[in-house]
Structure formats: C-alpha cells, structure tokens
Amino acid sequence: MPSSATIRTAALALLPAILLFVLMLRPISDVDIFWQLKLGELILAAGHPIASEPFAATHLGEPLPAVAWLGQAVMAEARLLWGWTGLRVFDALLWLGGFLAAGEAARRRGADPLAVAVALALGFALALPAASIRPQSFAGLGFGLLLLLLHAPGSLPRKALIGAVLLVVWQNLHPSASLAAVVLGATAAAGWIGSRLRWWDFDARLPAVLAAFAGLAMLATPDGLSIVAISAENARASVANGASEWFPVWTPINRAFLPGFAGIALISIAIAWRGRGRIGPLEIIPALVLLVLTAGAVRFVFFLGIALVPLLSLALMPGGVRRAFSPALLAATATATAAIALLSCTVKPTRFADNIPSGCLSDLRATGASGTIYAHSAWGGPVIDAGFPDWKVAYDGRYYRYPPDEWQRYHLAAAGRVGLDSLDRIYRPSAYLLKPGRDDGLIVALRSAPMNWDELGASTDCTAFVRRASTSPPASR
C-alpha cells in the first residue's frame, strides 16, 4: 500500500492535469485577443513590430505602439500552427505555468506536497474568473518564474542576470514588468526595515537589484520611454469607458466577483496568520501588495492568485525534508496532463462565448461588404480578425488608440445623438455591427433610413446593417 508521503506527492503531481481540464472548459470570451492575433500575424509576416496603424480607419498610417508585440506574435504563431484548439491548450499551459512555478518555489523551501496542492487549488480558484486567452498569460508565467527565482538557491550575480533576462522578455511579451518593480521594491524595502527591527533575518539585496532591473526592463521595448505615457493613457481610457477589470472589487460592475474574492482572501489571511512563524517577507509582501492592488483594480487578481501559492504552502504545514519528484511521478504528471488536454479538446471543442457576434459576422461576410465596419467597440477585434484587410474598423478595444473626443462621439452616437450624415463623413462606413441594449439610439436611426441601409436581421445579441448598393458614402472630410 502506498505510503502517506507517496500519496501526498502524487496528489501534487496529478493536480496540474485537473487544473488544465478546468481551464480547457472555458469558452473564448476575450474580444481583444482577435485583433491581437491578427496584429501578431502581421508582425510574423514583417519579421518585426508593426510601426504604423493598420486597422483603425481614421488613424491609418499613424504611429502604432508595440504593446505586447512579442506575445501577440507567439500566440499568432500558435494559432497558425495548431488552430484555435492548439492556442487554447498553449494559453492554458502558460496560464497554469505561473501557478506551478510558484508551487515549485514553495516545494524548494520544503513545503509539504499536500500543502502545495491545497495552495495551488485556492490560488487557482481565486484567479479563475479572470482567466482568458490573451498575452497576460505570459505575464503570469513570468511572475511565477520570478517567485521561483527569489526562492531558488544560487549566487546573487547569477540570479540577478537570470532575472534581468526574464524581466526584459516578460515586458516584451506583455507590458507589465512594472508590477514586478512594485512587488520587488516593496519586498526589498519591507525586508530591509524588518531586518533592522529584528522581525526577521532577510537579505534584501536580490529583490532590490531585481526591482531596479524591472524598472529598466519597462523601457526595453520598441516603445522605449513612451510606454509610460501609453500605459497611463490606456488606464485612463479604460476607466473612462467602464472596463470592469480596472475597477475595485466592491463596485457594482464587479459584484459577482466579490464573494469569491472576499471568501478566499479571508481564508488566506487566516491560514497565513496561523502559520506566520513559517513565512517571511518573500511570501508575505508580494501577497499583501497584490491584495491591496486587487482590491483597487480586479485586473491584478491573476497575480494575487499566484502570489498566494508560496504563502499558503509554507503557512499550511511545517517545512520538512525536501522531497524530489521521482521520474515515475514526473512521467505520470506529463502523461496525465497530455491526456487531459486531448480529452478536453474532444469533450469541449472550441466555442466562442455569447459576447462574440460570430453569427452576425458570418452574415456580414456573406454580403461581400468591404471598407469600414462601424462596430460596437468591443467587437472591433472580432471584425478585424474576420475581415482584415478587406475590413477596417471605426473603433475597437484599444482604448489608447482613440483620443477622448472620439470616445465621446462614440458614446453619443450609440445614444442616437450624432447624425448618420456626420458618421458618414467621418468614417464612410459600408456596414454597422451593433449591440442591442448598448447601441439602441444608433439602431433606431439606421432603421429610420431604409433607403440607405439594409438590416440583415436583428437578434437580442447583435444586429447588422449594410449600405445599399445604390448608395455610396459621401466624400470624407
């Protein structure tokens, strides 16, 4: 009969397959992944980041920020090679990889395998509502590897060099190395202060050096220093346009997220308090910083879930003798994970969430329309992926792409307070793809102009209008 230690280690070894299966149940729901994949394809074809705007009709040729350019290219290559199914598996492995790296960090500190498994399950459950296919998955993996590096043995110069490379790659895959700078800086400062006050024995040199490298890595992209202004504008525009992930957990828009967040946060605090003698600043400070950041903006919950893994693993059970995975258990982990990936692809083939207007896009493509598609802004990405280069967009989900006056016009137009003639002069649209309940004013205006627009068919999810062949858009201003 297997020993208790073997059972505990096997539970940790097989857990990745279970978590992967849960991730593979997700529908594709992130609307921005569509334009990111198309941009990634352009990057692959060119062999370098795209420098000028290819998608937005009123901004064609303008400078294009290279935000997450490397992550977009890698994900585009995954879809080109393996289709949507392969991309789903690839993204799920990336997303899960950050948690597994954090779990390995705790295991290297001697955490009991069962404690690591419980911590992984709690952190995973906390972050799961935010799981979606997008380049942020690379950032989660980078953060998990950073935690592993902090906990791993090795000399300061060697670990600093590895960390510098990791942070530069992370920033180009997804522009969030600033998060590492904040977490590492807070860890170094708190660790140094705590050592002075004799709360713990802590060497703050590595997190301090890596915090400085993270700050430099933020500039190590094709955008250079301008990434700071781009990120600030994206944050401002995201809040102005009501992007839920930028709002605190207690706001009405995030009401459904609050119970799970509050429950797991309270459980984590209780576990950390009971096991406070076994944890130090490397576990406490990252989790505490990210708890505060997540309370202020839900978008940080992914990283909070990862940061909880070392904290809870070491707090749940006393550290013991480090147990190495045997080759047999490693093989079992790989085999089970691969089998689950294949099974989930069969049981749950690729499907798109209801917020993706797949049917309306197919109907619109069938009309042969070309030119500018004036779409509900969240649907600009699917429009780009479905129709570029024949289709351009009036708006899409890149909040930093369009200045505040354009967003004001967009919201007024959705309410029917901008005339169709004005939209014609600015965008020269060949079709509209609109969302009932959000674009009702514009839908009413188009239905009131049947001599110019044919409605393809309305539904509760989307409605499309195509310009009649007998009419043509006026000359642009």
N, C-alpha and C positions, 0 to 999 in steps of 0.2 A: 504494500500500500504506500502511495507517495507520502513523503514527509510533509509536514506543515510548511516548511521553508520552500519546498518544491512547488506546492500548490500556490503559495503567495507569489512566487516568481513567475509561474505560468500565467497567473491572472494578469500580471503586468505585461507579459509578453503577448498575450492574445487580445488585450484591450484595444490596441490600435485597429485591429480588424473590425471590432464592434463599432468604434467611433467613426471609422471610414464609412461603414454601411449607413450610419445615421446621416452623415454628410451627403452621401450619394442620393438620399431621398429628396434632396432639395430640388425644386424647380429652378430654372434660370429666371431670375427676377430683377437683377440689377440692369437698369436701362442704359447705363453709361458704358457697360462692357462692349456694347455693339460698336460705338464709334471708336473705342479704344482698339478693338480688334482690327477694324478697317484701317485705322492710322498705323497700327503695327504692321499690317501688310504693306503699306506704302513705305514704311521705314525699311522693311526687309528688301523690297524691290530696289530702293535707292541705295541701300548699304550704309545709311547714316540717318540721323534725325531729320525730320521734315522741317524746313525753316520757314515756310510760308503757308498760310491758311488755305486748305483745300476744300472745306466743306460749307462754311457759312457764306451764303450768297452775297451779303452786304459787306463782307470782310475778306473776300478772296484776294490772295496775294499779300495780305498783311503779315507781319512777323508772327510766328507761331511758337509759343513756349514749348519747350521739350519736357513737359511734365510727365514723369513715369515712362519715358520713351523706351528704355530697355525692357521694362516689364511688359509693355504693350507689344514689343517685337517678339519676346519669348512666348507670350500667350498666343499671339497670332500664328507663330510657327507651330505651336502645339495643335491649334485648330486645323491648320493646313495639312499637318501630318496625319492627325487622328480624328478629325471632325469634332463635333460638339461633345460626343461621348468621351473621347480622349481628353479634351480640355477639361471636362468635369472631373475626371479622375486626377489629372495633373494638378488642378487647383485644389482639390480636396487633400491631396498629399502635401502640397505646400502649406495649406491652412493648418492641417494636423501636425505638420513638422515642427512648427513653433512650440506647440504644447509638448511634443515628445522630447525636443531638445531641452526644454525647461525641466521635464521629468528626469532626464538623464543627468542634469546638473544636480538635482536633489539626490539621485541614486549614488552619484560620485561622492556625495557628502555622507554616505552611509545610511540614507533613509530606507526604511523597510519597504520592500516592493509593494505590499498591500497598501501602505500609506501613500505611496506614489500613485497607485491606481485610483485610490479614492480622490486624491487631489486632482488628478487628471480629469476625472469624471465631473467634479464640481466646477473646475475652471472651464471645461468644455461646455457644460450646461449653461453657465453664465454667458458665454460669448456666442453660443449657437444662434440666437435670434439675429445676430448681426452678420452671420455667415452668408457670403455671396461670392460669385465668381468675379474677381477684379484684382488688379495689381497689388492691392493692400495685402493679399495673401503672402506676397514676398516679404512685406514688412513684418508680418507676424513671424515668419521663419527667421528673419534677421534678428528680431528681438529675442526669440528663444535661443538662437545661437550665441547672442551676446551674453545672456544669462549663463549659458553653459561655459563660455569663456571666462567669465568672472569667477566661477566656482572651480574651474579646472586647475590642476597644478601646472607649474611652469614658471619660467623666469619673466620678470617684468618686461624687458625689451622684446622678448619673443611674443608674449601675449599682446603687447601694445602694437606690434607690427601686424599681427593677425587681425586685431580689432580695427586697425586703420583700413585695411583692405576690405574687411566686412562692411564697414560703415560707408565707404565710397560706393561699393556695389549696391548696397541697400538703397542709398539715396538715388541712384540712377534707375533702379527697379521701381522704386516708389519714393516720392519726396517726403519722407517722414523721419529722416535721421535727426531732425530737431527734437523729436520725442526722446531719442536716446540721449541727446545732450542734456535735456531737462532731468531725466531719471538719473543719469550718471552723475551729473553735477550735484543733485540733491543727495545722492548716496554718499558721494565723497565728502560733502560739507557736513552732513549729519554724522557720518562715521568719524570724521576728524574731531568734531565737537564732543561726541560721545566718548571718544578715547581720552580727550582732555579731562572730561568729567568722570572718567573711570567707570563708565557704564558698561563698556566692552573693550576688548583688545582688537583693534581693527587697523589695517594698513590701507589708508585712503589713496595711495599713490596711483594704483591702476585705474579705478573709476575716475579719478581726477584727470589723468592723461587721456583716457578714452573720451571723457566729456569734451576736452579740447579738440580732439580729433573729430568728434561728431559735429562740433561747430564748424570746423573746416570742411568736413565732408558735405555739409549743406551747400557749399559753393562749388563743389567738384562735379558740376553737371554742365551741359552746354549752355544753360541759362546764367551760370555764374551768380553774381550778386543779385541780379534781378529776380531770382527765385523768391527772395524775401518779400518783395512787393507783390509778386504773383500770388504767393500763398496768402498774404494778407487780404488781397482783393477777393480771392476765392472764398475766404472765410466770411468776409463782409457780405458778399453777394449771396452766399449760401444761407446766411441768417435772414437776409432781406427777402429771399424767395421761399423761406419756410422749410428748408431742408431739415427733416426731423433729427438727423444724427448730430446736428450742430446745436441742439437744444438740451437743456438739463433734463434729468430723468423725471423730475416732478411736473413738467409742463404737460398740459392735456394731450399734446400730439404724441407724447411717449407714455401715455397712461398704461397701455398694455404691457410695456416693458418693465414698469416699476415694481410689481410684486415679485417677479423672479430676481431682479437686481437686489431688492431690499432683503429678500429671504436668504440668498446666497451670501450677500455681504455680511449679514448678521451671523450666519453660521461660521463664516471665515473668521470674523473678529473673535467669536467665542473660542474657536479652535486655536487661533494664534495666542490668545490670552492664556489659555490653559498650558500651551507648550512654549511660553515665552522664554523659558530658560534654554531652549534648544535652538533658538533662531537669533540672527544678528542683523546688522544693517543691510547686508546683501539681500536678505529676504524681506525685511520689514519695509525699508524705504521705497523700493520700486513699487510694491503693492500699495503702500499708503499714498504715494504721489499719484498713481493711476486711479485709485479710488476717488481722490479729490477731482482729478481731471474728468473721470467718467460721470461723476455727479453733475459736473458743469456742462458736459457735452457727451452724449451717448456714444459718439463715434470712437471713443477710447476704450470701450468695453472689451474689445478683442484683445488688446494688450493687457488689460487688467486680468482677464481670464488666464493668460499665460503667466503673468507675474505671481498669481496665487499658487501656482503649482509647487515651486520650491518652498514657499512659505508654509503651505498646508502640509506638504510631505514631511518636512522636518518637525513641524509642531505636533502632528498627529501621534507619532510614536518615537521613542528614543532612538537615537542613532545607534547602529550596530556595526557589525563587521560588513564591509562592503562585499556584496555578492556579485560576482561576474556572471553574465549570461553565458550559459553553455552553448556550444554550436548547435545542439539539438533544439534548444529553445529559440535561438535566433532564426533557425530554419523554419520552425513552427510559426513564428511571427510573420516571416516573409510569405510563407505558403498561405496562411490564413488570410493575410491582408490581400494578396493577389486573388484568392478565391472569392473573397467578399466583393472585391472590385468588379470581377466578372459577373458574379451573381446579381449585384445591384444594377449593373448595366442592363441585364436581361429582365429583371423583375421591374425595374423602374427606368425605362428608356428615357432619353432626353425629352423634357417637356418644358414649355415656357409658361410662366405664371400669367395670371389673368391680366396683369398690368402691362403685358406686351401685346400690342394690337396686331397679332400675326394674321388674323383673317382679313382685316381691313388692308393691311399691307399687300397681301396676295391679290385682293380685288383691285387695288390701285395699280399694281404692276401689270395686271391683265389689260388695263386700259391703254397701255403704251405711253402714258404721260411721261414727260421729261421736263427738266428745268427745276425750278424752285418748288419745293413742297413746304407749305406753311403748316407746321405740325404743332400740336401740344408740345411744349418744350421738352418734357420728359421723354417724348417719343422721337426726338430728333436723332438719337443714337440708332434705334432700330431702322429709321428711314435711311440713314447714311449707310448702314450695313446692307440693307436690302437693295439700294438703288444707285449708290455711287459707282461710276462718275456721272451717270445719266441724271441723277438727282442731287440737288444741293438743298440746304435747309435754311429756313429763316431764323430758327432758334434750335438749340439743343441743350444738353445738360451741363455744358461747360460754362459755369456761371461767370468765370473770369473773362470769357471771350466777348461778352456783350456789356457795354457800359450801362450805368444806371438809367439813362434816359431811354435806352432801348428796352430795358426790362419794364420801365414804367409804361411805355407804349404797348408792350406785350400784354400786360395785365389790363390795361384799359381796353384793348381790342377784344380780349376774352369776355369782357363785360358788355361788349357792343358799343363802346364809347369812342371807337375810332372807325371812320367810314371805310367801306370796301375800296373806294377810289383811292384813299390815302395809302392803304396797304398795297394796292396795285402799283402805284407809282414808286413805292419804296422797294417792294420785293418781287414784283412781276410774277406772282405765284401761278403755277399751272394746276395746282391742286391744294386742297386743305385736308388735313387729317386731325380731327378734333375729338376732344373727350367730353361727352355729356356730363353735366354737373360742374364742369370747370370752364368750359368754353361756350356756355349757353348763349351769351349775347352774340357772339360771332356766328354760331349755328343759326340763330334766328335771322340774322342779316343775310346770310347766304341763301336760306330758304325763301327769303323775300326777293331774291334776284334770280328767278328760274330761267330768265332769258340768257344768262351768262354762265350758270353753274348747274351741273347735273349731280344730284345726290346718288351715291352708289348704293345706299341702303343704310338705314340707321339701326343702331342697337344700343343697349344700355352701356356697352363698353367703348364703342368708338363709332364715329361716322365720318365719311369721306365725301368730298366734293371735287369734281373735275371740271376744268374750264371747257366750255363747249367749243367744238372745232370752228364754229362760225365766228367766234370772238377771239381777240388777241389782247394780251396785256398792253397797257399804254407804255410809251417810252419812259425809261427810268429817268429820274430827275438828276 
